[in-house]
């Protein structure tokens, strides 16, 4: 698992970093690592027992440039 508290997770974080972490690591279940809305007092070792639940093989960049990625 890639653990990162520097992705500015509000509103989904930075898409290119989310893609990087999904390709290089794996996803874990929210039951094991629930969203807390803050990182104060949190550390990656809190989630070391979380089991992998999904792995992304390849992601693609979508959009015209920085800040142009959206659901549309």
N, C-alpha and C positions, 0 to 999 in steps of 0.2 A: 504494500500500500504506500502511496505517496501521501504524506501528511503536510499540509500547507495552511498557514494562517495569514498569508500575505496576498491572497488573491482578491481582496476587496469583495467579499462574497455577497454584499447587498445587491439585490436585483440580478443575481446569478453569477456575479464575478466576471472576470475577463474570459471571454470565450476561447481565445487561443491558449490560455493557461489551463482551462478546464480540459481542453482537448489533449494537451501535453500530458497532464496527470492521468487521464483516462487511458492513454496509450502506454505510458511508461509504468503505470501501476495497475491498480484495479479499484473497483467500486465496492463499498461496503454498505450494509443495510442500515437504514436510518434508525432501526430499533437499537442497534449497537452504538451508533454515533448520532444521536438526535440533534437537530438544529437548535442552537441556543441563542442566536442573535448577537453574541459577543464572544470574544476570545480571551478575555481577562481570566487568568487562572487556569486556562486550558493548556494542555501540552500533548504532543503527538503520542507520548507513551500511554496516555489515558485510553487509547484505542488500539493498542497492540494486540489485544485478544480478539478483535473483530475479524470475522472470516470473510474472504472474498465472495462477492455475490455476482459480479459482472466484470468483464474485461472487454475493452474496445480495441480492435485490431488496427483500424485506420480511420482517421478523421480527415475532412477536407475543409479548406478555407472557403467561406461563402460570403460575398459582399464585395463592395468596390474598394474598401480600404479600412484603415483604423477607425473604429467606432461605427462602421456601417453595417455590422452584423445585426440582424433582428429576426424575429419569428417569421416575418414576411418573406 
